[in-house]
Amino acid sequence: MTETVITTPPAPPRLQVPFLDLGLQTAEVEHEVRERWNRILRTSGFVLGPDVDQFERELAAYSGARHAVGVGNGTDALEIGLRAAGIVPGDEVIVPANTFFATAEAVLRCGATLVPADVDDDFLLDPQDVAERLTARTRAVVAVHLYGQMAPVARLRQVVGPDVLLVEDAAQSQGASRDGFRSGGAGDVAATSFYPGKNLGAFGDAGAVLTSADDVAHRARRLRNHGGVDRYEHLEVGANSRLDALQAAVLSAKLIRLDAWNAQRSAAAARYGALLADAFGDVPELVAPRELPGAGHVWHLYVVRTPDRAAVSAALGAAGIGHGIHYPAPVHLLPATAHLGFRPGLAPRAEAHADRILSLPMFPGITAAQQEHVVSSLHAAVTGRGTPPTVIP
Ligand SMILES: Cc1ncc(COP(=O)(O)O)c(C=O)c1O
């Protein structure tokens, strides 16, 4: 008698798609960074110094601002930039309601009054809503270039006039452009973050203040260094928030590759756009992001909107697809701002976005196969039908 053995064929390996994969970028710069780091280790010049000076010059030239001042992180960059530009306690500062909390946090750390405003359908500060919130005490408006697309800086400038500071939160937008400006070069002062996952990311925390005003740059240099540029000179209460040479060396090595990496993000965004149009042509429940006319979007995040986000998120998780929510609550509805008495309804579009937004995997080097897996899983999750998208070359 022969025995029949039934074997189950092994399941094909499931394609995992990380939300962010920094490994490819790290590998590209590793050799150069190690050489730069070896030189710094030999000199023991770890804080500020020639590598920081060099990176500051390179970043200023890249952004179209006259000065860049390296600091410890993007949140400090915002606070130092605001203070250096003259924000004092009691000033009103308008910020978009949909942003990372640090934008609001920096305003509050300055002792200023936080004035959240609504955003538009592209997640960016709405100039019309800003106009309605201007008062005699408004001193600044913070244009957050969210997800990699610049806020409407020319229009905002028109709306606020010459006496209100236009501040850029350029943490998510290195290399972006709009209205003829580069991110970081459009406002009176700008702040950026080099948190590792940013388009230009360090190997740890780092940030920079950008400005074309000599006096603002000088004050920012003072504020990052205990209130004085020279040792033991303390002209005011500042902070210990200097850029490390090791991070500056990483950032110089990465800055020369930033445009190429941003081009890869743009190509990935175009592929998502084509795949989503193909898969969701007849499905209104999925709204894809867009690049605005006259804007150079650098796709820090690729954020879609869907009404049943919790179910879609669970399905993507089950399919091995990393994703995020940026951000689950607008700044005026967070526990940290509860004492300020803001109410739901203050920024209706930002509040609606917060319930629907979902960030898909996006990073230089994401493959076509990974993006197809993301979109077919998304299609199955949103429609309950598992139709794979057409493969776009
Ligand atoms: C829009 C925005 N503003 C500010 C920050 C703060 O930067 P950091 O994390 O370097 O303090 C970030 C980044 O996390 C950000 O995304």
The ligand as a Tripos MOL2 file, in Angstrom:
@<TRIPOS>MOLECULE
LIG
   16    16     1     0     0
SMALL
NO_CHARGES

@<TRIPOS>ATOM
      1 C1          6.4240   70.7750   10.6870 C.3       1 LIG1
      2 C2          7.4720   70.5250   11.7460 C.ar      1 LIG1
      3 N1          7.8490   71.5330   12.5390 N.ar      1 LIG1
      4 C3          8.7940   71.3680   13.4780 C.ar      1 LIG1
      5 C4          9.4030   70.1550   13.6790 C.ar      1 LIG1
      6 C5         10.3630   70.0180   14.8090 C.3       1 LIG1
      7 O1         11.6220   69.5410   14.4510 O.3       1 LIG1
      8 P1         12.4910   68.6700   15.4700 P.3       1 LIG1
      9 O2         11.8680   67.3390   15.6050 O.co2     1 LIG1
     10 O3         13.8450   68.6280   14.8090 O.co2     1 LIG1
     11 O4         12.5420   69.4090   16.7500 O.co2     1 LIG1
     12 C6          9.0720   69.0840   12.8440 C.ar      1 LIG1
     13 C7          9.7390   67.7760   12.9260 C.2       1 LIG1
     14 O5          9.6390   66.9290   13.6830 O.2       1 LIG1
     15 C8          8.0610   69.2530   11.8690 C.ar      1 LIG1
     16 O6          7.6780   68.2570   11.0830 O.3       1 LIG1
@<TRIPOS>BOND
     1     1     2 1
     2     2     3 ar
     3     2    15 ar
     4     3     4 ar
     5     4     5 ar
     6     5     6 1
     7     5    12 ar
     8     6     7 1
     9     7     8 1
    10     8     9 2
    11     8    10 1
    12     8    11 1
    13    12    13 1
    14    12    15 ar
    15    13    14 2
    16    15    16 1
@<TRIPOS>SUBSTRUCTURE
     1 LIG1         1 GROUP 0 **** ****
